[in-house]
């Protein structure tokens, strides 16, 4: 799955302000918030939720390309090796 650059930036913009919350909440609650964030982003950008679930690593590809620093901080806060491992639903 691929998305246009502005759509990719929207995902980064949705994740970035949550980083401090995820650090405070810890990985369990943070991972729930990650799933909600990803699915809200997918729903608002063409209803691509099923495509994301079918290719969970697409979130990693998008964030690596568009906002690698935000991605790294999020993975550290969520104690995940990659976003694909944290997308459950």
Secondary structure, DSSP 4 states (H G I P E B T S, - for coil): ----HHHHHHHHHHHHTTHHHHHHH-HHHHHHHHHHHHHHHHHHTTS-HHHHHHTTHHHHHHHHHH-HHHHHHHHHHHT-S-HHHH---
